[in-house]
Amino acid sequence: MVIVRFHDWREFIDELDEAGLSVRTVRLTFSLRYDRQNVPYLTMVAGFFEESRIVEFLHYLGLKPSAESTRAEEIQRLFHERKDQLQRLGYTVKAGRYHVPLTLPR
């Protein structure tokens, strides 16, 4: 299994386009991580599974803002812009992380 990570949205979109018709669904979500002092940090994650690799885009957004803040509104707007762009390009956008299919021995 190979994981390919991009930190540039345009590069991620280019990689997605190169996957062709084999990929039609992209997962788009937020990830919340805590440091040793229990401070929450927010990351936007978009990704897809293709053959034997996971391709994902990571956008580190910094400290998790309060829900009523201007920063929280900016992050939600960015999320919806990216979701709309993916849908305009013909991809189905689903919430959550992608799951690697199980390969069970027969």
N, C-alpha and C positions, 0 to 999 in steps of 0.2 A: 504494500500500500504506500503510495506517494502522496504527500500533502504539498500543494503548491499554494503559497500565500502571496497576495498582492496588497500593497498599501496605497495603490493609485487606482481610482475608480475606472479611469479610461483603459488602463491595462487589463483590468478584470473584465470589462465589457468586450475588449478585443479577444481575450482568451475564450470568453463565452461564445462569441460569434464563430471562432475557429472550431469549436466543438460541433458546430453544425446541428443537424436534426437529431443527433443522439441525445441532446440535452434540451428539454423544453420546460423544465421546472427549476426555479431558483428559490432557495430558502433565504429569507431576510429577517433578521431578528436583532435583539440587543443581548449582550452578555454583560453580566455584572460580576466584577471580581473585587475581592477585599484584600487590602494589604495587611501587614502584621499588626497594625494599630486598628484594624477593623474599619478602615475608611473605604467606602465604595467607589470604584472606578468603572466607567461605562465604556463599552466598545460596541460599535455597530458591525455586524457580521453578515455577509452575503456569501452563499456558497452553493456548489452543486457537486454531484457525484458523477464521474465519468469513467467507465471501465474500471481501471485499477487505481484511480487517483481521486483525491478530493481537491477541488480548487475553491479557494475562498478569498474574500476581500475583507480586510480588517481596517476599521477606522477608529482609532483611539480617540475618545471624546473627553477624556479627563474625568475629573470628579463628577459624581452623579449630582445633577442640579436638583433643587427643590422643584416640585411639580408645578408651582405657580410662577416660576422664574422666566425671564426672557430667554435665557439659555435653553431651558426645557422646550420652549416653543420653537426655537431655532432647530433643535435636534429633531423634533417631530416633523417640522417642515422638510428638513433634509431627508428624513426617512421616507416621507410620502413622495418627494421628488424622485428619489431613486426607485421606489416601487413603481411609480407611474412610468418612468423611463423604461424599466424592464418590461412592463406590460405593453407599452407602445412598440417595443422591439419584438413582441410576439411570445414572450415567456409568461408562464404561469408563476405567480409569486405566492409562496406559502410561508406561513409563520413557522418559527422553530428551526432547529438544526436538522440537517440532512442525516440520514441513517445509512450506514454501509449495509448492503444486503448480506444476510447470513449465507455462508457457504457451508452447508452441512454435508458431511460425507454420506454417501449412499451405500 
